Amino acid sequence: MNELYILILTAASLGFIHTLLGPDHYLPFIVLSKARNWSRSKTMWITLISGVGHVAGSVVLGVAGVAMGISLTKLERIESSRSELVGWLMIAFGFLYTVYGVYKFLHHTGHRHLPAYLVPKSIRNKMHLPTSHASDKEDKTRLTPWVLFLIFVFGPCEVLIPLLIYPAAQHDAVGIFAVSAFFGIATILTMLTVVTLGHKGTSFLNLKKGEKYMHGIAGMVILMSGIGMKFLGW
């Protein structure tokens, strides 16, 4: 029983530390909530669901792997492959969102640096429409939250797999559940806490003049997070 207590404490500590030291666990939610003007509740729900998917993927892999007799080395190799995949997915998402940000910037500015006759008619017409409250509207698209969720489902929790080996080898279902639960709770609570602080912090920033750049900035932050995962071991 003492071993289980130690595992639970270790799981909770590692859940907190590995999340805090991995900016990819919270930066995408913070920058996208600002760029897409998500409410705090919507941001928290997206973070929560993504966090649950993130932890559940590794728990299922770990338990299934041990049940099938797969060695720890092979499980860690599988997690490493998942890490490679999710790094590239984050890079691709960040790149595409940066391109989208550039498009939104050009669309927002209406190509004002061009002569009027070179500006597309659809954009030229919009240049004369009132836009003072357009940026205050919350984004309603569902694609971006789903992309985040899927990326986090593929995202591995490498530190969890070794912790599941001991209770699984002892056929201790309670131990497996306890270690997974405490690791998951610590991970998700850390994500929610940091995202909440980031969301609240950005709400104090007066970025009215820079709103046209926010999608591009969000894309570049996500891109850098992916690069950090892939090449810096975040």
Helices and strands as residue ranges (DSSP letters): H 2-20, G 23-25, H 27-35, H 40-67, H 72-109, G 116-118, H 121-126, G 134-136, H 143-154, H 160-169, H 173-203, G 208-213, H 214-231
